Amino acid sequence: MNLKKWMALALSSAALVAAAGCGGNSAPAKSGAASGSKVSGQVTVSGSSALLPLAKDAAAKFKTKNPDVSITLNAGGSGTGLKQVAEGSVNIGNSDVPAEKKLPADKAKGLVDHKVCTMTVAAIVNKDIADKVKSLTSQQLQDVFTAKVTNWKDVGGPDEPIVLVTRPTTSGTRALFTELALAGLEEASNKSLETDDSGTLIQSVAQTKGAIGYVALPYLVNNKDVAAIAIDGVEPSLENTYNGKYKVWGYEHMYTKGEATGAVKAYLDYVLSDEYGVEIEKQGYGVSSKMKTK
């Protein structure tokens, strides 16, 4: 072998070794939505009505990038979503509360928690009440929702009956409100106006004289049909939630049974991405990293 051929062969071998070394040290390629490639498959979601607007918005934006993914979204309450994901009848169960608050310990243990944002809960009243009642003390709020007080005149409002618009026991929003706004006291039941559909609840409060209920803050964005009530003089806002002044808030969870894969993982990755993070506050949800209190 002459000198030129030997040098060419040596250079070629060195190049192959260098290429192999670079490949061994590089990060593995990302798949699905994270790498920009399209994914396909089916995603089924149920649970929290409070988280439904975000889930729908994220699904619509995700599908513009991944049109071959089918996403089915239903509400039904946190308890329903957690039960269904634990049973395997849906891929994702949305919840306003940790799974262990709604499920037996053995079933909750099998779920993987994805915290996607924070959610503030606000008490809302009919417009005829809002003219006189702008704020309730914590004690007054508890008295109203437990039916200890049944007329608005007893808390500074007009002389008319208080009409409760309540949520079922499966509701995660109810569980959160009960714990943080009512100090654990169970709210009185009003079966005639009970719903865990937040849109229906707002409509009932708006159309019923003397009505009061509670919804997640995102449902009040650009809504002028009802009025939010301050608690102890503190208004329910993202700013007051971030700085710790407003206490009625919680993390929003998307649970999967085991680790997510395929289209389900791609959808969750998108919801948790920096790209979608800029959309969260626009809808009235909070960014978890901005919380000054945990």
C-alpha positions as CSV (number, residue, x, y, z in Angstrom):
1,M,0.0,0.0,0.0
2,N,1.5,3.4,-1.0
3,L,1.7,6.3,1.4
4,K,-1.2,8.3,-0.1
5,K,-3.6,5.3,0.1
6,W,-2.6,4.6,3.7
7,M,-3.2,8.3,4.8
8,A,-6.6,8.4,3.1
9,L,-7.6,5.2,4.9
10,A,-6.4,6.5,8.2
11,L,-8.4,9.8,7.8
12,S,-11.5,7.9,6.8
13,S,-11.3,5.6,9.9
14,A,-10.8,8.7,12.2
15,A,-13.9,10.4,10.7
16,L,-15.9,7.2,11.5
17,V,-14.7,7.1,15.1
18,A,-15.5,10.8,15.6
19,A,-18.9,10.4,14.1
20,A,-19.6,7.5,16.4
21,G,-18.4,9.4,19.4
22,C,-20.7,12.4,18.7
23,G,-23.7,10.1,18.3
24,G,-23.0,8.5,21.6
25,N,-22.9,11.8,23.5
26,S,-25.8,13.6,21.9
27,A,-29.3,13.8,23.5
28,P,-31.9,11.4,22.0
29,A,-34.2,13.0,19.5
30,K,-37.6,14.1,20.8
31,S,-40.7,12.7,19.3
32,G,-44.2,13.9,18.7
33,A,-45.3,17.5,19.4
34,A,-42.1,18.4,21.2
35,S,-40.0,17.9,18.1
36,G,-42.5,19.5,15.8
37,S,-43.4,16.2,14.1
38,K,-47.0,15.3,13.8
39,V,-48.5,12.6,16.0
40,S,-51.7,10.6,15.6
41,G,-54.0,8.7,17.9
42,Q,-56.9,9.3,20.3
43,V,-57.1,11.2,23.6
44,T,-60.1,11.0,25.9
45,V,-60.5,13.4,28.8
46,S,-63.1,13.9,31.5
47,G,-63.5,15.5,34.9
48,S,-63.3,19.1,36.2
49,S,-65.6,21.6,34.6
50,A,-63.3,24.3,36.0
51,L,-60.4,23.0,33.9
52,L,-62.5,22.3,30.8
53,P,-62.0,25.7,29.1
54,L,-58.2,25.3,29.3
55,A,-58.4,21.7,28.2
56,K,-60.5,22.7,25.2
57,D,-58.3,25.6,24.2
58,A,-55.2,23.6,24.5
59,A,-56.8,20.8,22.4
60,A,-57.8,23.2,19.6
61,K,-54.3,24.6,19.4
62,F,-52.6,21.2,19.7
63,K,-54.8,19.8,16.8
64,T,-53.7,22.6,14.5
65,K,-50.2,21.1,14.7
66,N,-51.4,17.5,15.0
67,P,-54.6,17.1,12.9
68,D,-54.5,13.3,13.0
69,V,-55.1,13.3,16.8
70,S,-58.7,12.8,17.9
71,I,-59.4,14.5,21.3
72,T,-62.7,14.0,23.2
73,L,-63.4,16.2,26.1
74,N,-66.1,15.9,28.8
75,A,-66.7,17.5,32.2
76,G,-68.8,15.7,34.8
77,G,-66.8,16.8,37.9
78,S,-63.4,15.9,39.3
79,G,-64.7,12.8,41.1
80,T,-66.0,11.4,37.8
81,G,-62.8,12.2,35.9
82,L,-60.7,10.5,38.6
83,K,-62.9,7.5,38.8
84,Q,-62.9,7.1,35.0
85,V,-59.2,7.4,34.5
86,A,-58.5,5.0,37.4
87,E,-60.8,2.5,35.7
88,G,-59.1,3.1,32.3
89,S,-62.2,4.3,30.5
90,V,-60.5,7.7,29.7
91,N,-56.9,8.6,29.2
92,I,-56.9,11.7,31.3
93,G,-58.9,12.6,34.4
94,N,-59.0,16.4,35.2
95,S,-59.3,17.4,38.8
96,D,-59.4,20.4,41.0
97,V,-58.1,18.4,44.0
98,P,-55.5,15.7,44.6
99,A,-56.6,12.2,43.6
100,E,-56.4,10.9,47.2
101,K,-59.2,13.3,48.2
102,K,-61.7,11.5,45.8
103,L,-60.3,8.0,45.4
104,P,-59.3,5.1,47.7
105,A,-55.6,5.1,48.4
106,D,-54.8,2.1,46.3
107,K,-56.5,3.6,43.2
108,A,-55.0,7.0,43.7
109,K,-51.5,5.5,44.0
110,G,-51.8,4.1,40.4
111,L,-52.3,7.6,38.9
112,V,-49.6,10.0,37.7
113,D,-50.2,13.7,38.5
114,H,-49.6,16.5,36.0
115,K,-50.0,19.9,37.6
116,V,-50.9,22.2,34.8
117,C,-51.8,25.5,36.5
118,T,-53.6,27.1,39.5
119,M,-57.3,27.9,39.7
120,T,-58.9,30.6,41.8
121,V,-62.5,30.1,42.9
122,A,-64.8,33.1,43.3
123,A,-68.2,33.5,45.0
124,I,-70.7,35.1,42.5
125,V,-74.1,36.7,43.0
126,N,-77.0,38.0,41.0
127,K,-76.7,41.6,39.9
128,D,-79.5,42.7,42.2
129,I,-77.4,41.6,45.1
130,A,-74.1,43.1,43.8
131,D,-75.5,46.6,44.0
132,K,-75.4,46.4,47.8
133,V,-73.1,43.5,48.7
134,K,-69.5,43.9,47.4
135,S,-67.8,41.8,50.1
136,L,-68.6,39.2,52.7
137,T,-66.6,38.3,55.7
138,S,-65.4,34.6,56.0
139,Q,-68.0,34.1,58.7
140,Q,-70.8,35.6,56.7
141,L,-69.9,33.5,53.7
142,Q,-70.0,30.4,55.8
143,D,-73.3,31.4,57.3
144,V,-74.8,32.0,53.8
145,F,-73.6,28.7,52.3
146,T,-74.6,26.6,55.3
147,A,-78.0,28.3,55.3
148,K,-77.5,29.7,58.8
149,V,-78.4,33.0,57.2
150,T,-81.2,32.9,54.7
151,N,-82.0,36.5,53.9
152,W,-79.6,39.0,52.3
153,K,-80.7,41.8,54.8
154,D,-78.7,40.0,57.5
155,V,-75.4,40.5,55.6
156,G,-76.0,44.0,54.4
157,G,-78.1,43.3,51.3
158,P,-81.7,43.8,50.3
159,D,-84.6,42.2,52.1
160,E,-85.0,39.1,50.0
161,P,-84.3,35.4,50.3
162,I,-80.8,33.9,49.6
163,V,-81.0,31.3,46.9
164,L,-78.1,28.9,46.8
165,V,-76.9,27.5,43.5
166,T,-75.0,24.4,44.6
167,R,-72.7,21.7,43.2
168,P,-72.8,17.9,43.6
169,T,-70.5,16.1,46.0
170,T,-68.5,14.8,43.0
171,S,-67.4,18.4,42.3
172,G,-63.7,19.2,42.9
173,T,-64.6,22.9,42.9
174,R,-67.0,22.2,45.7
175,A,-64.3,20.3,47.6
176,L,-61.9,23.2,47.2
177,F,-64.5,25.8,48.2
178,T,-65.6,23.8,51.2
179,E,-62.1,23.5,52.5
180,L,-60.8,27.0,51.9
181,A,-63.8,29.2,52.0
182,L,-66.2,27.4,54.3
183,A,-63.5,26.1,56.8
184,G,-64.6,22.5,56.1
185,L,-68.3,23.1,56.8
186,E,-70.7,21.3,54.4
187,E,-72.8,23.7,52.3
188,A,-76.5,23.3,52.3
189,S,-78.0,21.4,49.4
190,N,-80.4,22.9,46.8
191,K,-81.2,20.0,44.5
192,S,-83.4,22.2,42.3
193,L,-80.4,24.4,41.3
194,E,-77.6,21.9,41.6
195,T,-75.1,21.6,38.8
196,D,-71.4,21.0,38.2
197,D,-71.6,22.6,34.8
198,S,-70.0,26.0,35.5
199,G,-71.7,27.7,32.5
200,T,-75.1,26.5,33.7
201,L,-74.3,27.6,37.2
202,I,-73.5,31.1,36.0
203,Q,-76.7,31.2,34.0
204,S,-78.7,30.1,37.0
205,V,-77.2,32.8,39.2
206,A,-77.7,35.5,36.5
207,Q,-81.4,34.6,36.0
208,T,-82.4,33.9,39.7
209,K,-83.1,36.9,42.0
210,G,-81.1,36.6,45.2
211,A,-78.9,33.8,43.9
212,I,-75.3,33.0,45.0
213,G,-72.9,30.3,43.8
214,Y,-69.2,29.9,43.0
215,V,-67.1,29.3,39.9
216,A,-63.5,29.2,38.7
217,L,-62.1,32.6,37.8
218,P,-61.7,31.7,34.1
219,Y,-65.5,31.6,33.7
220,L,-65.7,35.3,34.8
221,V,-63.3,36.5,32.1
222,N,-65.4,38.9,30.0
223,N,-68.5,37.9,31.8
224,K,-70.9,40.7,32.9
225,D,-73.9,38.7,33.8
226,V,-72.9,38.1,37.4
227,A,-70.7,39.8,40.0
228,A,-67.8,38.3,42.0
229,I,-67.8,38.9,45.7
230,A,-64.7,39.8,47.7
231,I,-64.0,37.8,50.9
232,D,-62.9,39.8,53.9
233,G,-62.4,42.7,51.5
234,V,-60.0,40.9,49.2
235,E,-61.2,40.5,45.6
236,P,-60.7,37.2,43.7
237,S,-58.0,38.0,41.2
238,L,-54.9,36.5,39.9
239,E,-52.8,39.2,41.5
240,N,-54.3,38.6,44.9
241,T,-53.9,34.9,44.4
242,Y,-50.3,35.2,43.5
243,N,-49.4,37.4,46.4
244,G,-51.2,35.2,48.9
245,K,-54.0,37.6,49.9
246,Y,-56.8,35.6,48.4
247,K,-56.9,32.1,49.9
248,V,-59.5,30.2,47.8
249,W,-57.3,28.6,45.1
250,G,-55.8,25.3,44.2
251,Y,-53.7,23.5,41.7
252,E,-55.3,22.0,38.6
253,H,-54.4,18.4,37.9
254,M,-54.4,16.2,34.8
255,Y,-54.1,12.6,35.9
256,T,-53.1,9.6,33.8
257,K,-53.1,5.9,34.8
258,G,-49.4,5.2,34.7
259,E,-47.0,7.2,32.6
260,A,-48.6,8.7,29.5
261,T,-47.5,7.6,26.0
262,G,-48.2,8.4,22.4
263,A,-50.8,11.0,21.6
264,V,-51.7,11.4,25.3
265,K,-48.1,12.2,26.2
266,A,-47.8,14.6,23.3
267,Y,-51.0,16.5,24.4
268,L,-49.8,16.7,28.0
269,D,-46.4,17.9,26.9
270,Y,-48.0,20.6,24.9
271,V,-50.2,21.8,27.8
272,L,-47.1,21.9,30.0
273,S,-44.9,23.6,27.4
274,D,-43.5,27.1,27.5
275,E,-45.3,27.7,24.2
276,Y,-48.7,27.1,25.7
277,G,-47.8,28.6,29.0
278,V,-48.3,32.1,27.6
279,E,-52.0,31.3,27.0
280,I,-52.8,30.3,30.6
281,E,-53.2,33.7,32.2
282,K,-55.2,35.0,29.2
283,Q,-57.9,32.6,30.2
284,G,-57.9,33.5,33.9
285,Y,-55.8,30.5,35.2
286,G,-52.6,31.1,37.2
287,V,-49.1,30.1,36.4
288,S,-47.8,27.8,39.2
289,S,-44.3,29.3,39.2
290,K,-45.7,32.8,40.0
291,M,-47.2,31.6,43.3
292,K,-45.6,33.3,46.3
293,T,-47.4,30.9,48.6
294,K,-47.6,27.1,47.9
